[in-house]
Amino acid sequence: MKEEAPDGVNREPEESNTGQARPVGAVSGEFVTETFEYDGGRPVTVYVPPEPPRAIVFAGDGQRISKWGRLLERADVPPTMVVGVHGLADEMLRLHEYSPGFDPERFAAHEKFFVEDVRRWTESRFGVAPPAERTAVFGVSAGGELALALGLRHPELYGAIFSVSPGGGYRPPGAMPSPLPRAYLAAGTQEPFFLENAKRWADALRGAGADVVMQERAGSHGGAFWREEFPLMVRWAFGR
């Protein structure tokens, strides 16, 4: 049962959580899901680490990626919150939200929701608002395009971009903004189209003076290396 809240958020229990916020330090490796009014009802799932967060990752396709927060509990990384904005099941509409070149109006509406509304809610609900150098934006496949687009458009908010197997709908711009976030890209040897896109972005960002890591992994699109790379990205960006 959803509970209508005055802030435009429909609150839903997730796993052992109720709809009421708990102090961050009292939540041990759990998940909180709330549904916003955006686009007829859009869920956001947050992984709350066992200890007070020292870093935060915002991600598209949150119904999948927020669960990867559990991997961080076994990794040598600082406590990191994962805020996952759920993606659409319709692949074409998802692409239009995630890549700015197809439907600029839809992309802009999703960008505002992701960058402004969700970030502001995260700060007020959990009291978590680290500086840009402790904040990353993350995505896989089309979500990798979203991470690149938002990272370049909002470097004052996202100090690091994590992009795995990015699609080819969004290409490096002719003129890069300044300053540039750090970027960690990865793709699999069995997905040549996406590997080429990742390398293209790595070369363009390096050429513009950004701090870039490019990892070529054994695997295909959607393979296990996507999940396995996530803790490595967090460690690279935020230390131990």
N, C-alpha and C positions, 0 to 999 in steps of 0.2 A: 504494500500500500504506500503510495507516494503521499508525502505531506507537503502541502503548498507553503512555501516560506515567503516572507515579505521581501526578500532580496532577489526574487525571480528565480530561485533554485528549488527544484523539487527534490526532497531528501529521501533517499532510499537506503535501507540497511544493506550492508555487504558483508558476507561471511559473519564474523562474530560481532561486528559493529552495529550499534544503533545509529539512528540519524543524528544523534547529538554529538557534537565535537568533544573530544577528550583532549586534555593537555598532551602535547606531542611526546613528552618524556614518559607518559604513562602508557603509550601504545607500543606494543612489542611486535615488530615485523608484521603489521596487519594492513588491510586494505580498506579504504573508504571510497564509496561510489555515490555521487550525487548527479542528478539530472537537471540541466539548465533548460530554460525556455527556448534557447537558440534553435532555430530551424525545426520547430515542432517538438523539441525535446532531445537534447544531446547529452549523453552521460560523460562524466569525467571520473576516472578511477585513479586514486592516489595510493601509492605504496608508501607507507610510513615506516621508517626504519626503527629498530629497537632502541636506538639512542637518539638524542636530539640531532637533527640533520645539520651537517656542516656544508652541504652542497645540494643542488637541486637540478634535476633533468626534466625538461618539458618535452613531451613526445606526442606525435600523431599516432593513430592506430592504437590508442590507449587500451582497448580491450585485450590486446595481445601484449604490448610492451610493458604495461604497468606490472604484469606478473613477473617480468624478468627482474624486478627489484629483489626478489628472493635470492637471486644468484649473487647479489652483492653481499649478503650476510656471510657467505663462505669465502669471499674475496678479501684481499688485503687492500681495502679502500676505506675512506672515511664514511661515516653514516651519510647516506644520500637518499633524498626523497625523489620519487619518480611520479610526475603528474602526467597522466595519460589521457589526452582528449580522444574519445572514441571516433573512429573513422566510419564512413558509410559503407554499407554492403554493396551498393551499386558502384561498380568499378569506374564507370565513366564519370559519375558525379564525384566520386572520391578524387579522381585525377583533377577534375575542375577545381576542387577545393585546394588541392595540394600544389598545383603547378600554375604559376601566374599567367602563362601565355594562352590558355584555352578559353577561360571565362573570367575576365578580370573582375567583374562585379561579384561573382560568387567567391572568388579567391579573396577579394578585399573584405567581404563580410566575415568569412572564416578567419582571416588574419586578425581582424579586430577582436573577434571572440576569443581566439587563442592567446593573442599577445596582451590584450587589455583585460577582458572580463575574467578569464581563468586565472591569470597572474594575480589580479587584485583579490579575487576570491581566495586563492591559496594563501596570500599574505594575511587576510583577515581571519580565515578559518583556523589556520595552523600557526600563525605567527612566524612564518618562515619567509624571509625576503633577503637572501644573500646577495652580495654584489655580483656584478657581471662576471668577474673572474671565477666565481663559484657557481655559475649558472650555465647550463648547456641546453641546446635544442637538438633533438634526436629523431631520426626516422629511417625506415627501411623501404626500399623500392620507391614507389611514388612518394612515400613519406620521407625518403632521403632527399627528394627534390624540395619538399616542404621545409626540411631542416636547413638546407642551403639557402633557400629564398628568404626565410625569416631571419636566419643568422646574418645575412648580408644586409637586409633591410633594417635590422634592429641591433647593431653591434653594441649599443649602449646597454642592452638588456642581456644579451647572450654572448658570453666571452668565449664559448667553444661550440663548434658544430660537430655533431656525430652523424655521419651519413654512410649508410651501408647499401650497396647495390642500387645507387640512384638511377631513376629512369632518365630518359633522354628528352623529355618534353621541355625541360628548363635547362638552357645552356649558359655557360659563363658569359656575363655581359662584357661588352667591349671595354667599358671603363669600370673598374672595380671601385667600390666605395672605400673610404678611409675614415677611421681605422678598420682593419679586418679582424674578425675573430680567428682564433686558432681553429684548425680543422683536422679531424681524423676521419679518413675515408677507408672503406674496405669493400672488397668484392671477391667473387669466387672465380676460380679458373674454369668452371663449367658453365658460366653465364657470360659469354664473351661480349654481348651487347652492353650489359651492365658494368662489366669490368672496364670496357672502353670509356663509358661515361664517367666512372669514378676516376680513372687516370686523367681524363680530360680536365676534370675539375681540379685535381691535385696539381696538374701542371699550371693551370691558369692562376690558381691561388698562390702557388709558389712564385710564379712570375710577378705577381703583384706584391710580393714581400711578406706573405702570411706564413705563419708557423704551421707546417702541414705534415701529417703522417699518412702514408698510403700503404695499406696492407693488402696483399694478394693472397687469398686463402684457397685451399682445396675445398671445393663445394659447388653446389648448384643454387639456383635462385630459391630462396626460402629454406636453405639448408641449416643444419645445426650451427654452422659457424656464425650465423647472425646472433644467436643468443650468446655464444661463447665469446664473441668480440665485445659485448657490452661491458663486462667488468674491466676489460683491458682499456676501453675508452675512458671509463670513469677514473681508473687509476692514473692514466696519462694526464687527464685534465685536472684532477683534484688531489693527486698524491695519495699517500697512505694514511 
